[in-house]
Amino acid sequence: MTDKNSPTTPAPPAGFVRGNDRLDALLSDPDRAARVAALDTEAEEIDRAYKMNLATVRKAGQLTQVEIAQRLGVAQTSISRLEARHDLLLSTLMAYLNAAGVTDVAITGTINGRHIEIDLATAGTHTPDPETLTTN
């Protein structure tokens, strides 16, 4: 007897294979498993390079963490932690880049085939007129 108030889970369609089972089956092929392992290693290297970006900028400016810290008025340990972070506020990034001597800082991208550029030095200084904003 089924309770009308209890939820029921529909049966999966014929031929359905759970995602983990599908991955396990695919990785049972040694050649494929080796390719996946190589891609994992490459992704880890890319992640490591990402973590190095702020330190690389600092080194390109021939500066030490102590010098950047002095310019920002913080402790050297703060710079060490900052360089290891995965996520930064734009204002923090801009302050670091300015302290390192970087000029003309911008974010660029493409949207709907159009190249756009955001000047980080002025990005947060303009308050748009609400009358000009549209919402969809």
C-alpha positions as CSV (number, residue, x, y, z in Angstrom):
1,M,0.0,0.0,0.0
2,T,1.5,3.4,-1.0
3,D,1.0,6.5,1.0
4,K,-0.3,9.3,-1.3
5,N,1.8,11.9,0.7
6,S,5.2,10.1,0.4
7,P,7.4,11.2,-2.5
8,T,8.2,8.6,-5.1
9,T,11.3,8.5,-7.2
10,P,10.6,7.6,-10.8
11,A,12.6,4.7,-12.2
12,P,15.5,5.8,-14.4
13,P,15.1,5.4,-18.1
14,A,16.3,2.3,-19.8
15,G,20.0,2.3,-20.4
16,F,20.6,4.9,-17.7
17,V,24.0,4.7,-16.0
18,R,24.9,6.7,-12.8
19,G,27.6,9.3,-13.4
20,N,30.1,7.7,-11.0
21,D,29.6,4.3,-12.6
22,R,30.1,5.8,-16.0
23,L,33.3,7.5,-14.9
24,D,34.6,4.3,-13.3
25,A,33.9,2.4,-16.5
26,L,35.7,5.0,-18.6
27,L,38.7,5.1,-16.3
28,S,39.1,1.3,-16.3
29,D,40.8,1.8,-19.7
30,P,44.5,2.3,-18.8
31,D,45.2,4.6,-21.7
32,R,42.3,6.8,-20.9
33,A,43.2,6.8,-17.2
34,A,46.8,7.9,-18.1
35,R,45.5,10.7,-20.2
36,V,43.2,11.9,-17.4
37,A,46.1,11.7,-14.9
38,A,48.2,13.8,-17.3
39,L,45.4,16.4,-17.6
40,D,45.1,16.5,-13.8
41,T,48.8,17.2,-13.5
42,E,48.6,19.9,-16.2
43,A,45.6,21.5,-14.3
44,E,47.6,21.5,-11.1
45,E,50.5,23.2,-12.8
46,I,48.1,25.9,-14.2
47,D,46.7,26.3,-10.7
48,R,50.3,26.7,-9.3
49,A,51.1,29.3,-12.0
50,Y,48.0,31.2,-11.0
51,K,49.0,31.3,-7.4
52,M,52.4,32.7,-8.5
53,N,51.0,35.6,-10.5
54,L,51.2,38.3,-7.8
55,A,54.6,37.2,-6.7
56,T,55.7,37.2,-10.4
57,V,54.5,40.8,-10.7
58,R,56.4,41.8,-7.6
59,K,59.5,40.0,-8.8
60,A,59.2,41.7,-12.2
61,G,59.3,45.0,-10.4
62,Q,62.4,43.8,-8.6
63,L,60.7,44.2,-5.2
64,T,60.6,42.1,-2.1
65,Q,57.5,41.3,0.0
66,V,59.0,43.6,2.7
67,E,59.1,46.5,0.2
68,I,55.5,45.9,-1.0
69,A,54.4,45.7,2.6
70,Q,56.1,49.0,3.5
71,R,54.4,50.7,0.6
72,L,51.1,49.4,1.7
73,G,51.6,49.9,5.4
74,V,51.1,46.3,6.3
75,A,53.3,43.5,7.7
76,Q,55.3,41.3,5.3
77,T,53.3,38.3,6.5
78,S,50.1,40.0,5.1
79,I,51.8,40.2,1.6
80,S,52.8,36.5,1.8
81,R,49.2,35.5,2.6
82,L,47.9,37.9,-0.1
83,E,50.1,36.3,-2.8
84,A,48.8,32.8,-1.8
85,R,45.1,33.7,-2.0
86,H,42.8,32.4,-4.6
87,D,40.4,35.4,-4.6
88,L,40.9,39.1,-4.2
89,L,38.8,42.2,-4.0
90,L,39.5,44.4,-7.0
91,S,40.5,47.2,-4.6
92,T,43.0,44.9,-2.9
93,L,44.4,43.8,-6.3
94,M,44.7,47.4,-7.4
95,A,46.5,48.5,-4.2
96,Y,49.0,45.7,-4.6
97,L,49.6,46.4,-8.3
98,N,50.1,50.1,-7.5
99,A,52.5,49.3,-4.8
100,A,54.4,47.1,-7.2
101,G,54.6,50.0,-9.7
102,V,52.2,48.6,-12.2
103,T,50.5,51.3,-14.4
104,D,47.6,51.3,-16.8
105,V,45.8,48.4,-15.0
106,A,42.7,47.1,-16.9
107,I,40.5,44.1,-17.3
108,T,39.7,43.1,-20.8
109,G,37.2,40.8,-22.3
110,T,34.9,40.2,-25.2
111,I,31.1,40.3,-25.0
112,N,28.8,39.7,-28.0
113,G,31.9,40.0,-30.2
114,R,32.8,43.4,-28.9
115,H,36.1,44.0,-27.1
116,I,35.7,45.7,-23.7
117,E,38.1,47.2,-21.3
118,I,37.6,48.2,-17.7
119,D,40.2,50.7,-16.3
120,L,40.6,49.5,-12.7
121,A,41.9,52.9,-11.6
122,T,38.5,54.4,-12.2
123,A,36.2,51.3,-12.1
124,G,34.6,52.1,-8.8
125,T,34.6,55.8,-8.9
126,H,31.7,56.5,-11.2
127,T,28.1,56.2,-9.9
128,P,25.8,55.6,-12.9
129,D,22.7,57.6,-13.2
130,P,19.8,55.3,-12.3
131,E,17.7,56.8,-15.2
132,T,20.2,55.4,-17.7
133,L,20.2,51.9,-16.3
134,T,17.9,49.3,-17.8
135,T,16.9,45.9,-16.4
136,N,15.8,42.8,-18.3
